[in-house]
C-alpha cells in the first residue's frame, strides 16, 4: 500500500542535472561544437611505472598506448598528440584500478546525512585501516530501500601519496584531468554525471562559463514559457471571477452581516484552540528527564543540559558518542537528534566529547486529565 505519510527526499542537484541533459537534446550538435571543441575522453590508467592511455567516444573504446612515467614518456606522448588529433580534443580523466583504490558500502544513522563527509572523516579508521589524513575519499548516499533511521552510502578512497604522484605525472604530460574515479564504480560518461570525484578540490578544473551560460539561458527560457502557460489560464479565470463578483455585490449587503457574525465566532474558536494547543504543546518535562536518565548508560555523563522551545541540548563525554544518536531517536520523548559540533576526544579521560541537540515530541502535560 502507498504510504502517504512517508517523507519525500528531493535531490535538487540530481533534478537539475537531469533537466540539463534533457535541454541539451534541444540544441543542435553543430551549435554544441561551436561552444565545446572537446570530443570523447582520454582515460588514463596507472600501470606500475607506466600510464595506459585509452580513447572513449560513446560506447567505443580504443587503446592508444602505454607510456613511461618519465621524460621519455612525456616526449613520446607529445609525439602521439601531434599525430592524433583526438588526444588534443579529448577530455582527460584518471581511472584507478582495483589495486589503486577501494570502495565499500556503509550503513550510517540517518542523522549523519547533514554532515556526511565530516562524520566519515572522523570515523574513517573504524571502517578502513587508514586515517583521514592518509587518503583522499568521496562518499555519496545510495538510493534504494533503507530503514527509516538509517542511511546507506558508498565510500571510495585512495592513498594521498599515490594520487599526488600520479596527478603530477599526468600534469607533466600537459593534461588536467576532469576527475578521478575507480573502475569498480566508474562515473557515467554519456553524458558526464559525476557521482563522486576522488580528485581533491585544489586539483579540480574550473567549470567553463560559456556552456553554463547556454544551459542557464535555455533553463530560463523554459521557465518563462512554463510560467506563461500556467499564468494565462489563471489570469483569464481571474477576469471571469471579477465579472461575477460585480454581479454578486448586489446581493451581498445582508450576507455581510452574517459573515461578520461568523468571523467573530471563528475568532473566538481560534483563540480557544490556540490556548488548548499551547497547553498540549509542552512535553512532560519530568518524564523527559526521567527517560533521559534511563536511556543514557552509566559510562556516559552529562556536563550541561538546557531545554528551551521544545529543543534539548546536552553536552558531555561518552566512550562512543556516535551511538547516542540512535539511542535518543529510539526514545518516545525525542526526535531529530543531531550533533551540533564535531565530536572530539578528551586526552585525559580518553572519552569522546559531544554536543547533541534533539527535538522533543508532544507527549502531553503533566497535569493533563486521563
C-alpha positions in Angstrom: 0.0 0.0 0.0 1.2 3.5 -0.8 2.4 5.3 2.4 1.3 8.9 2.1 3.0 9.8 5.4 6.5 9.0 4.2 8.9 11.9 3.7 10.0 12.8 0.2 13.8 13.3 -0.1 14.2 15.6 -3.1 17.7 15.8 -4.6 17.7 19.2 -6.3 21.1 18.8 -7.8 20.1 15.5 -9.4 17.0 17.1 -10.8 18.9 20.0 -12.3 21.4 17.6 -13.9 18.6 15.6 -15.4 16.9 18.8 -16.7 20.2 20.0 -18.2 20.6 16.7 -20.1 17.1 16.9 -21.4 17.6 20.5 -22.5 20.8 19.6 -24.3 18.8 17.5 -26.7 17.2 20.6 -28.0 20.5 22.2 -29.0 21.7 21.1 -32.5 25.0 19.2 -32.4 26.7 21.8 -34.6 25.9 24.6 -32.2 27.2 22.5 -29.3 30.5 22.1 -31.1 30.8 25.9 -31.5 31.0 26.2 -27.8 32.6 22.9 -26.8 35.5 21.8 -29.0 36.2 18.7 -26.9 35.2 15.3 -28.2 35.5 12.0 -26.4 37.5 11.1 -23.3 41.2 10.2 -22.7 41.1 7.6 -20.0 44.4 7.4 -18.1 45.0 4.3 -16.0 48.2 3.8 -13.8 50.0 0.6 -14.5 53.1 0.4 -12.3 55.7 2.7 -13.8 53.6 3.3 -16.9 50.4 5.0 -17.8 47.9 3.2 -20.0 46.0 5.6 -22.4 42.6 4.8 -24.0 40.2 6.9 -26.0 36.5 6.5 -25.5 33.8 8.1 -27.6 30.2 6.9 -26.9 30.3 3.1 -26.4 33.5 2.6 -28.4 36.9 2.5 -26.6 40.3 2.4 -28.4 43.6 1.6 -26.7 46.2 4.2 -27.6 49.4 3.3 -25.9 51.4 2.7 -22.7 53.9 5.4 -21.9 56.6 5.5 -19.2 56.2 7.9 -16.3 59.4 9.8 -17.0 60.8 12.3 -19.5 60.9 9.6 -22.2 57.2 9.0 -21.8 56.4 12.8 -21.9 58.3 13.1 -25.2 56.5 10.1 -26.6 53.1 11.4 -25.6 53.7 14.7 -27.2 54.6 12.9 -30.4 51.4 10.9 -30.2 49.3 14.0 -29.6 50.9 15.7 -32.6 49.9 12.9 -34.8 46.5 12.0 -33.3 44.0 15.0 -33.2 41.7 13.1 -30.8 44.2 13.4 -28.0 44.1 17.2 -28.2 40.3 17.5 -28.1 39.6 14.7 -25.7 38.7 15.3 -22.0 41.3 13.6 -19.8 40.3 11.7 -16.7 42.1 9.3 -14.4 40.5 5.9 -13.7 42.1 3.9 -10.8 42.4 0.1 -10.9 41.3 -2.4 -8.2 44.9 -2.2 -6.8 44.9 1.6 -6.5 41.5 2.3 -4.8 38.8 0.6 -2.8 35.1 1.1 -2.4 32.7 0.0 0.4 29.1 0.4 1.2 28.3 1.6 4.7 25.2 1.9 6.8 25.0 5.0 9.0 22.4 6.7 11.2 20.1 8.9 9.1 21.1 11.9 11.2 24.7 11.7 9.7 23.4 12.9 6.3 23.6 16.6 7.3 27.4 16.4 7.7 28.2 13.1 5.9 31.8 13.9 4.9 32.7 15.1 8.4 31.2 12.0 10.0 33.1 9.7 7.6 36.3 11.6 8.1 36.1 11.2 11.9 35.1 7.5 11.8 37.3 6.5 8.8 39.7 4.5 10.9 36.8 2.4 12.1 35.7 1.4 8.6 39.1 1.2 7.0 42.8 0.6 8.1 43.5 4.3 7.2 43.2 7.7 8.8 41.6 10.7 7.1 44.9 12.4 6.5 46.3 9.4 4.7 43.7 9.1 1.9 41.5 11.0 -0.5 37.9 9.8 -0.2 34.5 10.5 -1.5 31.2 9.4 0.0 27.7 9.5 -1.7 24.3 8.4 -0.4 22.9 5.4 -2.2 19.3 5.1 -3.3 17.1 2.1 -2.6 15.2 0.6 0.3 16.7 1.5 3.7 15.4 1.6 7.2 13.8 4.9 8.2 16.6 5.8 10.7 19.5 4.5 8.6 21.4 5.7 5.5 23.3 3.6 3.0 26.4 5.3 1.5 29.2 4.4 -0.9 32.7 5.2 0.3 35.5 5.3 -2.3 39.1 6.1 -1.3 42.7 6.0 -2.5 46.0 6.8 -0.8 47.0 10.5 -0.9 50.7 9.9 -1.7 49.8 7.7 -4.6 47.3 10.1 -6.1 49.5 13.1 -5.6 52.4 11.5 -7.5 50.0 10.2 -10.2 48.5 13.6 -10.7 51.9 15.2 -11.1 52.9 12.6 -13.7 49.7 13.3 -15.6 50.1 17.1 -15.3 53.7 16.7 -16.7 52.0 15.4 -19.9 50.2 18.8 -20.2 46.9 17.2 -19.1 44.4 18.4 -16.5 42.1 15.5 -15.6 38.4 16.4 -15.2 38.0 13.9 -12.3 39.4 10.7 -10.8 37.2 7.7 -10.3 37.6 4.0 -9.7 36.9 1.2 -12.2 34.9 -0.7 -9.7 32.3 2.0 -9.7 33.0 4.3 -12.7 31.2 7.5 -13.3 28.8 7.8 -16.2 30.5 9.4 -19.3 27.5 9.6 -21.6 26.5 12.2 -20.5 29.0 13.1 -17.8 27.4 12.6 -14.4 29.9 12.9 -11.5 28.5 10.7 -8.8 31.8 11.2 -7.0 35.3 12.6 -7.6 38.5 11.4 -5.8 40.4 14.4 -7.2 40.9 16.9 -4.3 39.4 20.4 -4.9 42.8 22.0 -5.2 43.5 20.0 -8.4 40.0 20.2 -9.9 39.3 22.2 -13.1 37.3 25.4 -13.1 34.0 24.9 -14.8 33.8 26.8 -18.2 31.4 29.7 -18.1 30.2 29.5 -21.7 28.3 26.2 -21.6 26.9 27.1 -18.2 25.5 30.4 -19.7 24.0 28.5 -22.6 22.3 26.0 -20.3 21.2 28.8 -17.9 19.6 30.6 -20.9 17.8 27.5 -22.0 16.6 26.8 -18.5 15.4 30.5 -18.1 13.6 30.4 -21.4 11.9 27.1 -20.4 10.8 28.6 -17.1 9.4 31.7 -18.7 7.4 29.5 -21.2 6.2 27.3 -18.4 5.1 30.2 -16.3 3.3 31.7 -19.2 1.4 28.5 -19.8 0.4 28.4 -16.2 -0.4 32.1 -15.7 -2.5 32.8 -18.7 -5.4 30.5 -17.8 -5.3 31.8 -14.2 -5.4 35.4 -15.5 -8.4 34.6 -17.7 -10.1 32.9 -14.7 -9.3 36.0 -12.6 -11.1 38.2 -15.1 -14.1 36.0 -15.1 -14.2 35.9 -11.3 -14.1 39.7 -11.2 -17.1 39.9 -13.6 -19.1 37.5 -11.4 -18.0 39.4 -8.2 -19.5 42.6 -9.6 -22.8 40.8 -10.1 -22.7 39.2 -6.6 -22.1 42.5 -4.8 -25.8 43.5 -5.4 -27.0 40.8 -3.0 -24.1 40.9 -0.6 -25.5 43.5 1.9 -27.3 41.0 4.0 -24.7 38.4 3.6 -22.0 40.7 5.1 -23.8 40.8 8.5 -23.8 37.1 8.6 -20.2 36.9 7.6 -19.3 39.4 10.3 -21.0 37.3 13.0 -19.4 34.2 11.6 -16.0 35.9 11.7 -16.4 36.8 15.4 -17.4 33.2 16.2 -14.4 31.9 14.3 -12.1 34.3 16.1 -13.4 33.1 19.5 -13.0 29.4 18.4 -9.4 30.1 17.1 -8.4 31.8 20.3 -9.8 28.9 22.4 -8.0 26.4 20.1 -4.7 28.3 20.5 -5.0 28.1 24.3 -5.6 24.3 24.0 -2.7 23.9 21.6 -0.3 25.9 23.8 -1.4 23.8 26.8 -0.8 20.5 24.9 2.3 21.6 23.1 4.6 21.5 26.2 6.0 18.0 26.7 6.1 16.2 30.0 9.4 17.6 31.3 9.7 15.3 34.3 9.0 12.3 32.2 11.5 13.6 29.6 14.3 13.9 32.2 13.4 10.5 33.7 13.6 8.9 30.2 17.0 10.7 29.5 18.5 9.3 32.8 17.2 5.8 31.9 18.4 5.5 28.3 21.9 7.0 28.8 24.2 4.4 30.2 26.4 4.8 33.3 29.6 5.1 31.3 28.2 8.4 29.8 27.9 11.6 31.8 26.5 15.0 31.1 28.2 18.3 31.9 25.5 20.5 30.5 21.7 20.3 29.8 19.4 23.0 28.6 15.8 22.8 27.5 14.0 25.6 25.6 11.3 25.9 22.9 11.0 22.1 22.5 14.7 21.7 22.0 17.0 19.9 24.4 20.8 20.4 24.2 23.2 18.2 26.1 26.9 18.1 26.4 29.1 15.5 28.0 31.5 12.7 27.4 31.0 9.1 26.3 33.1 6.1 25.1 31.1 6.0 21.9 29.3 9.3 21.2 28.0 8.2 17.8 25.7 5.6 19.4 23.9 8.3 21.4 22.1 9.5 18.2 20.3 6.1 17.7 19.6 5.8 21.5 17.9 9.2 21.6 16.0 8.7 18.4 14.6 5.4 19.8 13.1 7.3 22.8 9.4 8.2 23.0 10.3 11.7 24.1 12.9 12.7 21.5 13.3 13.1 17.7 15.7 14.6 15.2 18.8 14.0 17.2 22.0 15.5 15.7 25.5 16.7 16.5 25.8 20.4 16.6 29.6 20.3 16.7 32.4 17.8 15.8 33.0 15.0 18.3 36.4 15.4 20.0 38.4 13.2 22.4 39.4 14.1 25.9 43.1 13.3 26.1 42.9 12.7 29.8 39.8 10.5 30.2 40.1 9.1 26.6 36.3 9.7 26.3 34.6 11.4 23.3 33.2 14.9 24.0 29.9 15.5 22.3 27.3 18.2 21.9 23.9 17.0 20.8 20.6 18.8 20.1 17.3 16.9 20.0 13.7 18.0 19.5 11.0 16.9 22.0 7.9 15.1 20.9 4.4 16.1 22.0 3.7 13.7 24.9 1.2 15.8 26.8 1.4 17.9 30.0 2.0 16.5 33.5 -1.4 17.8 34.7 -3.4 16.5 31.7 -6.6 14.6 32.7 -6.6 10.9 31.7 
